[in-house]
Amino acid sequence: MPKKRFRSEEKVRLFESCCREHDLKITPQRVAIFKELVSTYEHPSAVAIYEKVKRLYRNISLDTVNRTLLTFHKIGIARIVEGSGEPKRFDGNPEPHHHFRCVTCGKILDVFSDQYREIEVPADLSEQCVVLTAVVRFEGYCDRCKVSSE
């Protein structure tokens, strides 16, 4: 399934609507952090976003950027893409999808597949727990690292 492309002004309207829905102030810093997050498919870390946003807002702290991204995750406009022992990476794509992570360079790619859209929760687990999400994460070598490992 191809990625759905939203125009920038559409993304900002959705962002503002979600902030209002969760009683979050729409500050220029939050808007800048959100725009940086959704402007790339690279799944940036808080540090990567901080480095770009601090050019506009010299007094912004890394802690502010990190807490803002965690808030975005909490209200559902960003997702955390975990890696084994790596810093958290964030994804601003709201479309349902999974991820591939290169174990050598850390590159993260989106995986769109109807096959993984509706993962069935095992009966014994659903009897014990309430499952909110099921995530598939593929790991291996990206094209660049696959060539260098051969």
C-alpha positions in Angstrom: 0.0 0.0 0.0 1.5 3.4 -1.0 2.1 6.1 1.6 -0.7 8.6 1.8 0.7 12.1 1.1 -0.7 14.9 3.1 0.0 18.5 2.1 1.8 20.5 4.8 -1.2 22.7 5.6 -3.4 19.6 5.9 -1.0 18.1 8.4 -0.9 21.3 10.5 -4.7 21.4 10.6 -4.9 17.8 11.8 -2.2 18.6 14.3 -4.0 21.7 15.6 -7.3 19.7 15.8 -5.7 16.9 17.8 -4.0 19.5 20.2 -7.4 21.2 20.8 -9.0 17.8 21.4 -6.5 17.0 24.1 -6.4 20.6 25.6 -2.8 21.2 24.5 -1.7 24.7 23.7 -0.6 25.2 20.1 2.8 26.9 20.6 5.2 27.9 17.8 7.7 25.4 19.3 5.2 22.5 19.2 4.3 23.4 15.6 8.0 23.5 14.6 8.7 20.1 16.3 5.6 18.6 14.6 6.6 20.0 11.1 10.1 18.6 11.5 8.7 15.2 12.5 6.3 14.9 9.5 8.6 16.4 7.0 10.7 13.2 6.7 10.4 9.5 6.3 13.6 8.9 8.2 12.1 8.3 11.7 14.3 10.9 13.5 15.4 10.8 17.1 14.7 13.6 19.5 18.3 14.8 19.1 17.9 15.0 15.3 14.7 17.1 15.6 16.3 19.2 18.3 19.2 20.1 16.1 16.9 21.4 13.4 14.3 23.2 15.7 17.0 24.9 17.7 18.0 26.9 14.5 14.6 28.6 14.8 14.2 28.6 18.6 17.7 29.1 20.1 16.5 28.7 23.7 14.6 25.4 23.2 16.1 22.5 25.1 16.5 18.9 24.1 14.4 18.0 27.1 11.5 20.1 25.7 11.8 18.5 22.3 11.9 15.0 23.9 8.9 15.7 26.2 7.0 17.2 23.3 7.6 14.1 21.1 6.5 11.8 24.0 3.3 14.0 24.3 2.7 13.6 20.6 3.0 9.9 21.0 0.6 9.9 24.0 -2.1 11.8 22.0 -1.7 9.7 18.9 0.0 12.0 16.4 3.4 10.3 16.5 4.6 6.8 17.2 7.7 5.6 18.9 9.8 3.2 16.9 11.9 1.3 19.4 15.2 -0.3 18.5 17.3 -2.7 20.5 19.4 -0.5 22.8 19.1 2.5 20.5 17.6 5.9 21.3 13.9 6.2 20.7 13.1 7.2 17.1 9.8 8.8 16.2 7.4 8.4 13.3 4.9 11.1 12.3 3.1 9.0 9.7 -0.4 8.2 11.2 -1.3 5.6 8.6 -1.3 2.0 9.9 2.1 0.4 9.1 5.0 -1.5 10.5 8.8 -1.1 10.3 12.0 -2.6 9.1 15.2 -1.7 10.9 18.7 -2.2 9.6 20.8 -3.9 12.3 24.0 -2.3 10.9 23.2 1.3 10.2 20.0 1.7 12.1 18.0 2.9 9.0 14.2 2.5 9.5 11.8 1.9 6.7 8.0 1.9 6.7 6.4 -1.5 5.8 2.9 -1.2 4.3 1.2 -4.6 4.0 -2.4 -5.7 4.3 -1.1 -9.0 5.5 -0.1 -7.5 8.8 -2.9 -5.0 9.2 -5.2 -7.3 11.3 -2.9 -9.4 13.5 -5.0 -11.9 15.5 -4.3 -11.9 19.2 -3.9 -15.4 20.7 -6.9 -16.4 22.7 -5.0 -17.1 25.9 -3.4 -13.6 25.8 -6.7 -11.8 25.1 -8.2 -13.7 28.1 -5.5 -12.3 30.4 -4.9 -8.9 28.9 -6.4 -6.0 26.9 -4.1 -5.7 23.8 -4.1 -2.1 22.4 -1.7 -2.6 19.5 0.2 -5.4 17.7 3.4 -4.4 16.0 5.5 -6.2 13.5 9.2 -5.2 13.4 11.5 -6.7 10.7 15.2 -6.5 11.3 18.0 -7.3 8.8 20.3 -5.5 6.4 19.2 -2.6 4.2 20.3 -2.5 0.6 23.5 -0.5 1.3 24.5 -2.7 4.3 23.6 -5.9 2.6 26.1 -5.2 -0.2 28.9 -4.4 2.2 28.2 -7.5 4.3 28.5 -9.9 1.3 
